[in-house]
Amino acid sequence: KRTLTILSNLGTAQKPTTVLPTTTVQFLPEAGNAIIGIPCNMAFKAVNQNGLPDHISGIIQNKAGEEITNFATTHHGMGTFQYLPQAGETYTAIWKDLLGNSHQTILPAAESVGVNLILHPGSLERNFEINRSAEVPEAWKKITVLVQANGEVLFKAVANLTTKTAIRSKIPVMQFPSGVAQLTLFDANNQPLCERLFFVNN
């Protein structure tokens, strides 16, 4: 490393400016939706002022200041945690960066009506869960599960949530080509409700 001195057009040396590192974090509900009363996998990504991964750790508090869970980055500034959104609550992440500076970030608000998706890790099969709120439009009670990669449909099934609010099933990924696959949930009118990517290593 070498410090370079920048001279003004008057020939006088300028004092070097010290840029303090800053960290920002994004909180992203799995498949896009956090629903009140339904467990949610919340992903997060922390980066510094240069857009590079940064390490953070902290806790999640409700509006009464009670600790709900804790979290920390596990890989390249990313990590996940699970929590159960409650009606009337606001959740705040209290976290520290590498320098020990404290920050607060409000989590995305949970919706009262919606459908969410949880995809579990696996190699030969990937277990997934579809959960819906008690009250949803009729079109959201018959959901098409579609997995595709490179424009090719790899898996398609219909989940009937007419008489229940949750369903569990499996995706046979051992039959898929290696690479990134896209999992989308469509309602009865073929409108997308949830979506996420996952990696297949065969």
Secondary structure, 3 states (H helix, E strand, C coil): CCCCCCECCCCCECCCCCCCCCEEEEEEEHHHCCECCCCEEEEEEEEECCCCECCCEEEEECCCCCEEEEEECCECCEEEEEECCCCCCCCEEEEECCCCCEEEEECCCCECCCEEEEECCCCCCEEEEEEECCCCCHHHHEEEEEEEECCEEEEEEEEECCCCCEEEEEECHHHCCCEEEEEEEECCCCCEEEEEEEEECC
